[in-house]
Amino acid sequence: MKKAFLFVSFLFVLYSCKKSDSGNSSGGYYIKCKIDGVDKAFNYNNMAKIMSLTQGATNVSIIGSAAPAGSSLEGISLGVNFFNGQVLQTNTIYSEDYSGIDYLAAAAYTPNNATYVFASGIYTPTSLPFKLKVTNKTATEMSGTFEGAFYKNVPGGNTTSEHVTITLGEFNVPIK
């Protein structure tokens, strides 16, 4: 249930941020990675959001689009939901295969396609668990690394074994 809640919250944040286009990144902000060995950049509308969900629960999301709003659906959303009063710590690896109750890490990659998404945390066993590490956080920006296998999710919530492998992920985004 927690994984479904997190997945839906990531998709909500990802798509709600596509409504406004703040233009290409400036000031050195970026989200980049390799998807199945191909370089990708998500340098539009990229940001980190830290939202209080309920008492003792917080969502940290890092999102970005591959192109200006309206020209492409391609985007990425990375994040962690914290429970029991836990908060984001720098230089800590948050992994989708964590079995405790203090956090849940998951991510979604939307190719330029309105029919399906690729997501972590929804297929077992995974070939590469999603991992997110925030290496630096200030009051205005956040940076770190990520990787993982993202599995195809089609209409009706059906997950297939088809996946993309995301490696060498890095981000440096403003906190909004």
Contact map, one row per residue, 1 for C-alpha under 8 A:
11111000000000000000000000000000000000000000000000000000000000000000000000000000000000000000000000000000000000000000000000000000000000000000000000000000000000000000000000000000
11111100000000000000000000000000000000000000000000000000000000000000000000000000000000000000000000000001000000000000000000000000000000000000000000000000000000000000000000000000
11111110000000000000000000000000000000000000000000000000000000000000000000000000000000000000000000000001010000000000000011000000000000000000000000000000000000000000000000000000
11111111000000000000000000000000000000000000000000000000000000000000000000000000000000000000000000000000000000000000000000000000000000000000000000000000000000000000000000000000
11111111100000000000000000000000000000000000000000000000000000000000000000000000000000000000000000000000000000000000000000000000000000000000000000000000000000000000000000000000
01111111110000000000000000000000000000000000000000000000000000000000000000000001100000000000000000000001010000000000000000000000000000000000000000000000000000000000000000000000
00111111111000000000000000000000000000000000000000000000000000000000000000000000000000000000000000000000011100000000001000000000000000000000000000000000000000000000000000000000
00011111111100000000000000000000000000000000000000000000000000000000000000000000000000000000000000000000000000000000000000000000000000000000000000000000000000000000000000000000
00001111111110000000000000000000000000000000000000000000000000000000000000000000000000000000000000000000000000000000000000000000000000000000000000000000000000000000000000000000
00000111111111000000000000000000000000000000000000000000000010000000000000001110000000000000000000000000001100000000000000000000000000000000000000000000000000000000000000000000
00000011111111100000000000000000000000000000000000000000000000000000000000001000000000000000000000000000000100000000000000000000000000000000000000000000000000000000000000000000
00000001111111110000000000000000000000000000000000000000000000000000000000000000000000000000000000000000000000000000000000000000000000000000000000000000000000000000000000000000
00000000111111111000000000000000000000000000000000000000000010100000000000001000000000000000000000000000000000000000000000000000000000000000000000000000000000000000000000000000
00000000011111111100000000000000000000000000000000000000000000110000000000111000000000000000000000000000000000000000000000000000000000000000000000000000000000000000000000000000
00000000001111111110000000000000000000000000000000000000000000000000000000000000000000000000000000000000000000000000000000000000000000000000000000000000000000000000000000000000
00000000000111111110000000000000000000000000000000000000000000000000000000000000000000000000000000000000000000000000000000000000000000000000000000000000000000000000000000000000
00000000000011111111000000000000000000000000100000000000000000000000000000000000000000000000000000000000000000000000000000000000000000000000000000000000000000000000000000000000
00000000000001111111100000000000000000000000100000000000000000001000110000000000000000000000000000000000000000000000000000000000000000000000000000000000000000000000000000000000
00000000000000111111100000000000000000000000000000000000000000000000110000000000000000000000000000000000000000000000000000000000000000000000000000000000000000000000000000000000
00000000000000001111110000000000000000000000100000000000000000000000100000000000000000000000000000000000000000000000000000000000000000000000000000000000000000000000000000000000
00000000000000000111111000000000000000000001100000000000000000000001100000000000000000000000000000000000000000000000000000000000000000000000000000000000000000000000000000000000
00000000000000000001111100000000000000000001100000000000000000000000000000000000000000000000000000000000000000000000000000000000000000000000000000000000000000000000000000000000
00000000000000000000111110000000000000000001100000000000000000000001000000000000000000000000000000000000000000000000000000000000000000000000000000000000000000000000000000000000
00000000000000000000011111000000000000000011100000000000000000000001000000000000000000000000000000000000000000000000000000000000000000000000000000000000000000000000000000000000
00000000000000000000001111111100000000000011110000000000000000000000000000000000000000000000000000000000000000000000000000000000000000000000000000000000000000000000000000000000
00000000000000000000000111111000000000000000000000000000000000000000000000000000000000000000000000000000000000000000000000000000000000000000000000000000000000000000000000000000
00000000000000000000000011111000000000000000000000000000000000000000000000000000000000000000000000000000000000000000000000000000000000000000000000000000000000000000000000000000
00000000000000000000000011111100000000000000000000000000000000000000000000000000000000000000000000000000000000000000000000000000000000000000000000000000000000000000000000010000
00000000000000000000000011111110000000000010010000000000000000000000000000000000000000000000000000000000000000000000000000000000000000000000000000000000000000000000000000111100
00000000000000000000000010011111000000001110010000000000000000000000000000000000000000000000000000000000000000000000000000000000000000000000000000000000000000000000000001111000
00000000000000000000000000001111100000001110010000000000000000010000000000000000000000000000000000000000000000000000000000000000000000000000000000000000000000000000000011111000
00000000000000000000000000000111110000111110000000000000000000000000000000000000000000000000000000000000000000000000000000000000000000000000000000000000000000000000000111100000
00000000000000000000000000000011111000111000000000000000000000000000000000000000000000000000000000000000000000000000000000000000000000000000000000000000000000000000011111000000
00000000000000000000000000000001111111110000000000000000000000000000000000000000000000000000000000000000000000000000000000000000000000000000000000000000000000000000011110000000
00000000000000000000000000000000111111110000000000000000000000000000000000000000000000000000000000000000000000000000000000000000000000000000000000000000000000000001111000000000
00000000000000000000000000000000011111000000000000000000000000000000000000000000000000000000000000000000000000000000000000000000000000000000000000000000000000000001111000000000
00000000000000000000000000000000011111100000000000000000000000000000000000000000000000000000000000000000000000000000000000000000000000000000000000000000000000000000011000000000
00000000000000000000000000000000011111110000000000000000000000000000000000000000000000000000000000000000000000000000000000000000000000000000000000000000000000000000000000000000
00000000000000000000000000000001111011111000000000000000000000000000000000000000000000000000000000000000000000000000000000000000000000000000000000000000000000000000000000000000
00000000000000000000000000000001111001111100000000000000000000000100000000000000000000000000000000000000000000000000000000000000000000000000000000000000000000000000000000000000
00000000000000000000000000000111100000111110000000000000000000000100000000000000000000000000000000000000000000000000000000000000000000000000000000000000000000000000000000000000
00000000000000000000000000000111000000011111010000000000000000011110000000110000000000000000000000000000000000000000000000000000000000000000000000000000000000000000000000000000
00000000000000000000000110001111000000001111110000000000000000011110000000000000000000000000000000000000000000000000000000000000000000000000000000000000000000000000000000000000
00000000000000000000111110000000000000000111110000000000000000011111000000000000000000000000000000000000000000000000000000000000000000000000000000000000000000000000000000000000
00000000000000001101111110000000000000000011111000000000000000111001000000000000000000000000000000000000000000000000000000000000000000000000000000000000000000000000000000000000
00000000000000000000000010001110000000000111111100000000000001111000000000000000000000000000000000000000000000000000000000000000000000000000000000000000000000000000000000001100
00000000000000000000000000000000000000000000111110000000000001110000000000000000000000000000000000000000000000000000000000000000000000000000000000000000000000000000000000001111
00000000000000000000000000000000000000000000011111000000000111100000000000000000000000000000000000000000000000000000000000000000000000000000110000000000000000000000000000001111
00000000000000000000000000000000000000000000001111100000001111000000000000000000000000000000000000000000000000000000000000000000000000000000000000000000000000000000000000000011
00000000000000000000000000000000000000000000000111110000011110000000000000000000000000000000000000000000000000000000000000000000000000000000000000000000000000000000000000000011
00000000000000000000000000000000000000000000000011111000011100000000000000000000000000000000000000000000000000000000000000000000000000000000000000000000000000000000000000000000
00000000000000000000000000000000000000000000000001111110111000000000000000000000000000000000000000000000000000000000000000000000000000000000000000000000000000000000000000000000
00000000000000000000000000000000000000000000000000111111111000000000000000000000000000000000000000000000000000000000000000000000000000000000000000000000000000000000000000000000
00000000000000000000000000000000000000000000000000011111110000000000000000000000000000000000000000000000000000000000000000000000000000000000000000000000000000000000000000000000
00000000000000000000000000000000000000000000000000011111100000000000000000000000000010000000000000000000000000000000000000000000000000000000000000000000000000000000000000000000
00000000000000000000000000000000000000000000000000001111110000000000000000000000011111000000000000000000000000000000000000000000000000000000000000000000000000000000000000000000
00000000000000000000000000000000000000000000000000011111111000000000000000000000111111000000000000000000000000000000000000000000000000000000000000000000000000000000000000000000
00000000000000000000000000000000000000000000000001111101111100000000000000000000111011100000000000000000000000000000000000000000000000000000000000000000000000000000000000000000
00000000000000000000000000000000000000000000000011111000111110000000000000000011110000000000000000000000000000000000000000000000000000000000000000000000000000000000000000000000
00000000000000000000000000000000000000000000000111100000011111000000000000000011100000010000000000000000000000000000000000000000000000000000000000000000000000000000000000000000
00000000010010000000000000000000000000000000000111000000001111100000000000001111000000000000000000000000000000000000000000000000000000000000000000000000000000000000000000000000
00000000000000000000000000000000000000000000011110000000000111110000000000001110000000000000000000000000000000000000000000000000000000000000000000000000000000000000000000001000
00000000000011000000000000000000000000000000111100000000000011111000000000111100000000000000000000000000000000000000000000000000000000000000000000000000000000000000000000000000
00000000000001000000000000000010000000000111111000000000000001111100000000111000000000000000000000000000000000000000000000000000000000000000000000000000000000000000000000000000
00000000000000000100000000000000000000000111110000000000000000111111100011110000000000000000000000000000000000000000000000000000000000000000000000000000000000000000000000000000
00000000000000000000000000000000000000011111000000000000000000011111000111100000000000000000000000000000000000000000000000000000000000000000000000000000000000000000000000000000
00000000000000000000000000000000000000000111000000000000000000001111101101000000000000000000000000000000000000000000000000000000000000000000000000000000000000000000000000000000
00000000000000000000101100000000000000000001100000000000000000001111111100000000000000000000000000000000000000000000000000000000000000000000000000000000000000000000000000000000
00000000000000000111100000000000000000000000000000000000000000001011111110000000000000000000000000000000000000000000000000000000000000000000000000000000000000000000000000000000
00000000000000000110000000000000000000000000000000000000000000000001111110000000000000000000000000000000000000000000000000000000000000000000000000000000000000000000000000000000
00000000000000000000000000000000000000000000000000000000000000000011111110000000000000000000000000000000000000000000000000000000000000000000000000000000000000000000000000000000
00000000000000000000000000000000000000000000000000000000000000000111111111000000000000000000000000000000000000010000000000000000000000000000000000000000000000000000000000000000
00000000000000000000000000000000000000000000000000000000000000001100111111100000000000000000000000000000000001111100000000000000000000000000000000000000000000000000000000000000
00000000000000000000000000000000000000000000000000000000000000001110000111110000000000000000000000000000000011111000000000000000000000000000000000000000000000000000000000000000
00000000000001000000000000000000000000000100000000000000000000111100000011111000000000000000000000000000000011110000000000000000000000000000000000000000000000000000000000000000
00000000000001000000000000000000000000000100000000000000000000111000000001111100000000000000000000000000001111000000000000000000000000000000000000000000000000000000000000000000
00000000011011000000000000000000000000000000000000000000000011110000000000111110000000000000000000000000001110000000000000000000000000000000000000000000000000000000000000000000
00000000010000000000000000000000000000000000000000000000000011100000000000011111000000000000000000000000011100000000000000000000000100000000000000000000000000000000000000000000
00000000010000000000000000000000000000000000000000000000001111000000000000001111100000000000000000000000111000000000000000000000000100000000000000000000000000000000000000000000
00000100000000000000000000000000000000000000000000000000001110000000000000000111110000000000010000000011110000000000000000000000000000000000000000000000000000000000000000000000
00000100000000000000000000000000000000000000000000000000111100000000000000000011111000000000000000000011100000000000000000000000000000000000000000000000000000000000000000000000
00000000000000000000000000000000000000000000000000000001111000000000000000000001111111110000000000000111000000000000000000000000000000000000000000000000000000000000000000000000
00000000000000000000000000000000000000000000000000000001110000000000000000000000111111000000000000001110000000000000000000000000000000000000000000000000000000000000000000000000
00000000000000000000000000000000000000000000000000000001100000000000000000000000011111000000000000001100000000000000000000000000000000000000000000000000000000000000000000000000
00000000000000000000000000000000000000000000000000000011110000000000000000000000011111100000000000000000000000000000000000000000000000000000000000000000000000000000000000000000
00000000000000000000000000000000000000000000000000000001110000000000000000000000011111110000000000000110000000000000000000000000000000000000000000000000000000000000000000000000
00000000000000000000000000000000000000000000000000000000010000000000000000000000010011111000000000000000000000000000000000000000000000000000000000000000000000000000000000000000
00000000000000000000000000000000000000000000000000000000000100000000000000000000010001111100000000000000000000000000000000000000000000000000000000000000000000000000000000000000
00000000000000000000000000000000000000000000000000000000000000000000000000000000000000111111000000000000000000000000000000000000000001000000000000000000000000000000000000000000
00000000000000000000000000000000000000000000000000000000000000000000000000000000000000011111000000000000000000000000000000000000000011111000000000000000000000000000000000000000
00000000000000000000000000000000000000000000000000000000000000000000000000000000000000001111100000000000000000000000000000000000000011110000000000000000000000000000000000000000
00000000000000000000000000000000000000000000000000000000000000000000000000000000000000001111110000000000000000000000000000000000000011100000000000000000000000000000000000000000
00000000000000000000000000000000000000000000000000000000000000000000000000000000000000000011111000000000000000000000000000000000001111000000000000000000000000000000000000000000
00000000000000000000000000000000000000000000000000000000000000000000000000000001000000000001111101000001100000000000000000000000001110000000000000000000000000000000000000000000
00000000000000000000000000000000000000000000000000000000000000000000000000000000000000000000111111000001110000000000000000000000111100000000000000000000000000000000000000000000
00000000000000000000000000000000000000000000000000000000000000000000000000000000000000000000011111000001110000000000000110000000111000000000000000000000000000000000000000000000
00000000000000000000000000000000000000000000000000000000000000000000000000000000000000000000001111100000000000000000000010000000110000000000000000000000000000000000000000000000
00000000000000000000000000000000000000000000000000000000000000000000000000000000000000000000011111110011000000000000000000000000000000000000000000000000000000000000000000000000
00000000000000000000000000000000000000000000000000000000000000000000000000000000000000000000000011111000000000000000000000000000000000000000000000000000000000000000000000000000
00000000000000000000000000000000000000000000000000000000000000000000000000000000000000000000000001111110000000000000000000000000000000000000000000000000000000000000000000000000
00000000000000000000000000000000000000000000000000000000000000000000000000000000001100000000000000111111000000000000000000000000000000000000000000000000000000000000000000000000
00000000000000000000000000000000000000000000000000000000000000000000000000000000011101000000000000011111000000000000000000000000000000000000000000000000000000000000000000000000
00000000000000000000000000000000000000000000000000000000000000000000000000000001111001000000000001011111100000000000000000000000000000000000000000000000000000000000000000000000
01100100000000000000000000000000000000000000000000000000000000000000000000000001110000000000011101001111110000000000000000000000000000000000000000000000000000000000000000000000
00000000000000000000000000000000000000000000000000000000000000000000000000000011100000000000011100000011111000000000000010000000011100000000000000000000000000000000000000000000
00100110000000000000000000000000000000000000000000000000000000000000000000000111000000000000001100000001111100000000001110000000010000000000000000000000000000000000000000000000
00000010010000000000000000000000000000000000000000000000000000000000000000011110000000000000000000000000111110000000001110000000010000000000000000000100000000000000000000000000
00000010011000000000000000000000000000000000000000000000000000000000000000011100000000000000000000000000011111000000111100000000000000000000000000000100000000000000000000000000
00000000000000000000000000000000000000000000000000000000000000000000000001111000000000000000000000000000001111100000111000000000000000000000000000000100000000000000000000000000
00000000000000000000000000000000000000000000000000000000000000000000000011110000000000000000000000000000000111111001110000000000000000000000000000000000000000000000000000000000
00000000000000000000000000000000000000000000000000000000000000000000000011100000000000000000000000000000000011111000110000000000000000000000000000000000000000000000000000000000
00000000000000000000000000000000000000000000000000000000000000000000000111100000000000000000000000000000000001111100000000000000000000000000000000000000000000000000000000000000
00000000000000000000000000000000000000000000000000000000000000000000000011000000000000000000000000000000000001111111100000000000000000000000000000000000000000000000000000000000
00000000000000000000000000000000000000000000000000000000000000000000000010000000000000000000000000000000000000011111000000000000000000000000000000000000000000000000000000000000
00000000000000000000000000000000000000000000000000000000000000000000000000000000000000000000000000000000000000001111100000000000000000000000000000000000011000000000000000000000
00000000000000000000000000000000000000000000000000000000000000000000000000000000000000000000000000000000000001001111110000000000000000000000000000000001111000000000000000000000
00000000000000000000000000000000000000000000000000000000000000000000000000000000000000000000000000000000000111101011111000000000000000000000000000000011110000000000000000000000
00000000000000000000000000000000000000000000000000000000000000000000000000000000000000000000000000000000000111100001111100000000000000000000000000000111100000000011000000000000
00000010000000000000000000000000000000000000000000000000000000000000000000000000000000000000000000000000011110000000111111000000000000000000000000001111100000000000000000000000
00000000000000000000000000000000000000000000000000000000000000000000000000000000000000000000000100000000011100000000011111100000110000000000000000011110000000000000000000000000
00100000000000000000000000000000000000000000000000000000000000000000000000000000000000000000000110000000111000000000001111110000110000000000000000000100000000000000000000000000
00100000000000000000000000000000000000000000000000000000000000000000000000000000000000000000000000000000000000000000001111110000000000000000000000000010000000100000000000000000
00000000000000000000000000000000000000000000000000000000000000000000000000000000000000000000000000000000000000000000000111111100000000000000000000000010000000111000000000000000
00000000000000000000000000000000000000000000000000000000000000000000000000000000000000000000000000000000000000000000000011111100000000000000000000000000000000000000000000000000
00000000000000000000000000000000000000000000000000000000000000000000000000000000000000000000000000000000000000000000000000111110000000000000000000000000000000000000000000000000
00000000000000000000000000000000000000000000000000000000000000000000000000000000000000000000000000000000000000000000000000111111100000000000000000001000000000000000000000000000
00000000000000000000000000000000000000000000000000000000000000000000000000000000000000000000000000000000000000000000000000001111100000000000000000001000000000000000000000000000
00000000000000000000000000000000000000000000000000000000000000000000000000000000000000000000000000000000000000000000000000000111110000000000000000111000000000000000100000000000
00000000000000000000000000000000000000000000000000000000000000000000000000000000000000000000001110000000000000000000000110000111111000000000000000111000000000000000000000000000
00000000000000000000000000000000000000000000000000000000000000000000000000000000000000000000001110000000111000000000000110000001111100000000000001111100000000000000000000000000
00000000000000000000000000000000000000000000000000000000000000000000000000000000000000000000111100000000100000000000000000000000111110000000000001110000000000000000000000000000
00000000000000000000000000000000000000000000000000000000000000000000000000000110000000000000111000000000100000000000000000000000011111000000000111100000000000000000000000000000
00000000000000000000000000000000000000000000000000000000000000000000000000000000000000000111110000000000000000000000000000000000001111100000000111000000000000000000000000000000
00000000000000000000000000000000000000000000000000000000000000000000000000000000000000001111100000000000000000000000000000000000000111111000011110000000000000000000000000000000
00000000000000000000000000000000000000000000000000000000000000000000000000000000000000000111000000000000000000000000000000000000000011111000011110000000000000000000000000000000
00000000000000000000000000000000000000000000000000000000000000000000000000000000000000000110000000000000000000000000000000000000000001111100011100000000000000000000000000000000
00000000000000000000000000000000000000000000000000000000000000000000000000000000000000000100000000000000000000000000000000000000000001111111111000000000000000000000000000000000
00000000000000000000000000000000000000000000000000000000000000000000000000000000000000000000000000000000000000000000000000000000000000011111110000000000000000000000000000000000
00000000000000000000000000000000000000000000000000000000000000000000000000000000000000000000000000000000000000000000000000000000000000001111100000000000000000000000000000000010
00000000000000000000000000000000000000000000000000000000000000000000000000000000000000000000000000000000000000000000000000000000000000001111110000000000000000000000000000000111
00000000000000000000000000000000000000000000000100000000000000000000000000000000000000000000000000000000000000000000000000000000000000001111111000000000000000000000000000011110
00000000000000000000000000000000000000000000000100000000000000000000000000000000000000000000000000000000000000000000000000000000000001111101111100000000000000000000000000111110
00000000000000000000000000000000000000000000000000000000000000000000000000000000000000000000000000000000000000000000000000000000000001111000111110000000000000000000000001111000
00000000000000000000000000000000000000000000000000000000000000000000000000000000000000000000000000000000000000000000000000000000000111110000011111000000000000000000000001110000
00000000000000000000000000000000000000000000000000000000000000000000000000000000000000000000000000000000000000000000000000000000000111100000001111100000000000000000000111100000
00000000000000000000000000000000000000000000000000000000000000000000000000000000000000000000000000000000000000000000000000000000011110000000000111110000000000000000001111000000
00000000000000000000000000000000000000000000000000000000000000000000000000000000000000000000000000000000000000000000000000000001111100000000000011111000000000000000111110000000
00000000000000000000000000000000000000000000000000000000000000000000000000000000000000000000000000000000000000000000000100000001111000000000000001111100000000000000111000000000
00000000000000000000000000000000000000000000000000000000000000000000000000000000000000000000000000000000000000000000001100000111110000000000000000111110000000000011110000000000
00000000000000000000000000000000000000000000000000000000000000000000000000000000000000000000000000000000001110000000011110000000010000000000000000011111000000000011110000000000
00000000000000000000000000000000000000000000000000000000000000000000000000000000000000000000000000000000000000000000111101100000000000000000000000001111100000111111000000000000
00000000000000000000000000000000000000000000000000000000000000000000000000000000000000000000000000000000000000000001111000000000000000000000000000000111110000111110000000000000
00000000000000000000000000000000000000000000000000000000000000000000000000000000000000000000000000000000000000000001111000000000000000000000000000000011111011110000000000000000
00000000000000000000000000000000000000000000000000000000000000000000000000000000000000000000000000000000000000000011100000000000000000000000000000000001111111110000000000000000
00000000000000000000000000000000000000000000000000000000000000000000000000000000000000000000000000000000000000000011000000000000000000000000000000000000111111000000000000000000
00000000000000000000000000000000000000000000000000000000000000000000000000000000000000000000000000000000000000000000000000000000000000000000000000000000011111000000000000000000
00000000000000000000000000000000000000000000000000000000000000000000000000000000000000000000000000000000000000000000000000000000000000000000000000000000111111100000000000000000
00000000000000000000000000000000000000000000000000000000000000000000000000000000000000000000000000000000000000000000000000000000000000000000000000000000111111110000000000000000
00000000000000000000000000000000000000000000000000000000000000000000000000000000000000000000000000000000000000000000000001100000000000000000000000000011110011111000000000000000
00000000000000000000000000000000000000000000000000000000000000000000000000000000000000000000000000000000000000000000000000100000000000000000000000000011110001111110000000000000
00000000000000000000000000000000000000000000000000000000000000000000000000000000000000000000000000000000000000000000000000100000000000000000000000000011000000111110000000000000
00000000000000000000000000000000000000000000000000000000000000000000000000000000000000000000000000000000000000000000000000000000000000000000000000000011000000011111000000000000
00000000000000000000000000000000000000000000000000000000000000000000000000000000000000000000000000000000000000000000010000000000000000000000000000001111000000011111100000000000
00000000000000000000000000000000001100000000000000000000000000000000000000000000000000000000000000000000000000000000010000000000000000000000000000001110000000000111110000000000
00000000000000000000000000000000001100000000000000000000000000000000000000000000000000000000000000000000000000000000000000000001000000000000000000111100000000000011111000000000
00000000000000000000000000000000111110000000000000000000000000000000000000000000000000000000000000000000000000000000000000000000000000000000000000111100000000000001111110000000
00000000000000000000000000000000111110000000000000000000000000000000000000000000000000000000000000000000000000000000000000000000000000000000000001110000000000000000111110000000
00000000000000000000000000000001110000000000000000000000000000000000000000000000000000000000000000000000000000000000000000000000000000000000000011100000000000000000011111000000
00000000000000000000000000000011110000000000000000000000000000000000000000000000000000000000000000000000000000000000000000000000000000000000000011100000000000000000011111100000
00000000000000000000000000000111100000000000000000000000000000000000000000000000000000000000000000000000000000000000000000000000000000000000001111000000000000000000000111110000
00000000000000000000000000001111000000000000000000000000000000000000000000000000000000000000000000000000000000000000000000000000000000000000011110000000000000000000000011111000
00000000000000000000000000011110000000000000000000000000000000000000000000000000000000000000000000000000000000000000000000000000000000000000111100000000000000000000000001111100
00000000000000000000000000001110000000000000011100000000000001000000000000000000000000000000000000000000000000000000000000000000000000000000111000000000000000000000000000111110
00000000000000000000000000001000000000000000011100000000000000000000000000000000000000000000000000000000000000000000000000000000000000000001110000000000000000000000000000011111
00000000000000000000000000000000000000000000001111000000000000000000000000000000000000000000000000000000000000000000000000000000000000000011110000000000000000000000000000001111
00000000000000000000000000000000000000000000001111000000000000000000000000000000000000000000000000000000000000000000000000000000000000000001000000000000000000000000000000000111
